[in-house]
């Protein structure tokens, strides 16, 4: 077994890299584990103005500045927001995998050791983790594990860490011909079937997506359903210029419980994932990774090397509850389709949330239920 690292970070995405960089800059020995993932569906992601300071100029990452948000959401018609005017800088599209490659290079430059092998399983004894990697005989040792493995899959470190789902959202998407060569606008539009999202993708292309519930998409008719729904919205013109087939990806809001264990904490989407309406996946990943790293390296850690993370996890849950509350308010503004299955589910979940006491609303195909998070952090 190799000499122990201070921290092993599982997952070299934005959250994992941000955490590893911050730890390495504080002088800690850090191993960053796992291969980079190249997933086409991430081409629709946007980095908000609040975290642009953590990244280089958009041109270095082939990102596209997004200054305006055009929303046809509530009943009052089109609304325009100027992010440059409101915050002092524009948002930018997250050009993947260029963003991930940049962050990984920064992490390696800070002195971390990247091992591009899949983590198979982990065990812990005597306050030391032993991490078993595919194709490597000797386990890697670390005092602490930060899990940044994204939305899917089981935890390789904590068997009892279970992901709970709050909804059944999926994203149906395709690339279409761009409406304008210099478009710097993100478009949102509610519809009876869910809601639409369009953002420039570069090279004369736009990323066009429908966010809806998985069980509302008829089996075997993905493209027909997508085009039928688009024909009832402002995006009618977009379906006439498709550049790729319609694809589908998981977009469920989810929460992993527990949120911490001795010597272990999940970050980014591995901790909780929000639906695309939040628009802050990459931003939240970067901030979460940096905040956890600063806690681990600070003198304020309550129990020194044991790192009692319960207060950190509780604060994270409070932030999640605030974000869910804001989302319910945003969904409640849509009243145009009282018979819509998609929107009636959101109204029911919002009603349960408002009646619940420290509860998060979870849905399955048969019912909506409230699950208390007390004791689960």
PEBELJO-V342586 format. One line per field, one symbol per residue. ss: DSSP state (H for helix, E for strand, L for the rest). psi: psi as a letter, one per 20 degrees, with the letter a starting at -180 (. if undefined). A space follows every 10 residues. Layout:
BEGIN
ss: ???
psi: ???
END
This chain:
BEGIN
ss: LLLLEEEEEE LLLHHHHHHH HHHHHLLLLE EEELLLLLLH HHHHLEELHH HHHHLLLHHH HLLLEELEEE EELLLLLLEE EEHHHHHLLL EEELLLLHHH HHHHHHHHHL LLEEELLLEE EEEEELLEEE EEELLLLLLE EEEEEEELLL LLLLLLLLLL LEEEELLLEE EEEEEEELLL LLLLEEEEEE ELLEEEEEEE EELLEEEEEE EEEHHHLLLL LHHHHHHHHH LLLLLHHHHH HELLLLEEEE LLLEEEELLE ELLEEELHHH LEELLHHHLL HHHHHHHHHH HHHHHHHLLL LLLHHHLLLH HHHHHHHHHH HHHHHHHHHH HHLLLLLLLL HHHHHHHHHH HHHHHLLLEE EEELLLLEEE EELLLLL
psi: prqpqgppoo okaggggggg ggghhjjqop popqqqpooh iiijqpprhh jhiirrqhhh jkqppohqoo pmfaijbpqp pohghhiiqr rqqnoqjhgg gghghgghhi jropolqppg rqqpqkkpqo opqpjpgpqp qqhqppolja grrrpigohj oppppiakqr ppqrprpqhq hkplpppqpq rhicqqppqq irkkqqopqp oaqhiioppj kggggghggh ijaijghhii lqirrprqqp kqprpppriq rojqpqrbih gqpqrihhkk ggghgggggg ghghghiqii phkciimojh hghghghhgg hhhhghghhg hhiojimhip gghhghgghh ggghiqolqq pqqrihrpqp pqjpij.
END
